[in-house]
Amino acid sequence: MLRSLLGGLVEIVYPRVCLICQKKLKNTSSIDNLVCLECWQKIKRNLPPFCFRCGRHLEKKDFRKNICSACIRQALHFDRAFSPCVYDGVIKELIQAFKYQGKDYLGVSLSKLMTEFIREYNLPMEYIDLIIPVPLHKTRLREREFNQAEVLSNCIAQEFNKQISTENLMRHKHTRTQTELAPQERLSNVRESFRVEKNEEIKGKNILLVDDVLTTGATASWASAALKDCGANIVFVLTLAN
């Protein structure tokens, strides 16, 4: 009874509010007591048909080619990418809070969007041997104190009973954050930034590379290149949004 009373007092003094709209939350109408249903339902979903390289929604003019105009103009080292959401509005705010405001607990809720997408579109998880989060450079990891891609990867690996590797693919080159750069600068910024420590763990494996956002695909592409150079068979990329 005392615990219940104290919980009630805390709720009165510090009521839980939606991270997006700041309205008071009710347990029955929120996602994990973090985001109200109204805001959650405003998340823009990535809908088919998808570009067979970057996974973005295809415009009508690209239907016959099955590839978007951006992917035609650049070579990407991963085999295919997938994203459940469009990087705008509510999901953009949640990802930024997750990454830059220390709200690592958001990863559990956000990963549900990824696991639901995997099931809805029958992504071939049965052929995946290893899940690898895109690593942060040690300097950025110290600043942020956690790797958002690793949080998401852990949730997905647990959901699908897959092995995860967090210490083999390394980011050995400290680069400027991609958000500061124009699209044409991003590829050169992360070029050859990744290396694999143990080739034998990668050789012949089908890998799911996980990150939070795919913009130009530069980071995922160069991380995939390092994996392919060490003998990875197929590298799929899964991000929260693109």
Buried (B, 14 or more C-beta within 10 A) or exposed (E): EEEEEEEEEEEEEEEBBBBBBEEEBEEEEBBBEBBBBBBBEBBBBBEEEBBBBBBBBBEEEBEEEEBBEBBEEBEBBBBBBBBBBBBEBBBBBBBBBBBEEEBBEBBBBBBBBBBEBBEEEEBEBEEBBBBBBBBBBEEBBEEBEBBBBBBBBBBBBEBBEBEBBBEBBBBEBEBEEBEEBEEEBBBEBBBEBBBBEEEEBBEEBBBBBBBBBBBBBBBBBBBBBBBBBBBBBBBBBBBBBB
